[in-house]
Amino acid sequence: MAKRLLPKADKGLPPSTIYLDDLKEIEEILRSALASESAPLRILYSVDEDFVMDSIEELAAHGGHAKTLTISTTSKLSDALGVCRE
């Protein structure tokens, strides 16, 4: 098979706007779905692959806009094992 470039899907969607309140709700959902007392959940926010923050407050202090936002979750157990869920 020859090497070829895969076409990118044109979703035709405008850029989305996510507010801090939206991220707080997402964080609450993640915490209720994934956290347990034996393995507390840690949520990381990566902005444009340049900055990593571990709280909404840090994200608010960073300010501005981003081209990409990645939310990753880890637990104490997965930290010990070197695992990260995105």
Buried (B, 14 or more C-beta within 10 A) or exposed (E): EEEEEEEEEEEEEEEEEEEEEEBEEBBEEBEEEBBEEEBEBBBBBBBEEEEEBEEBEEBEEEEEEBEEBEBBBBBEEBEEEEEEEE
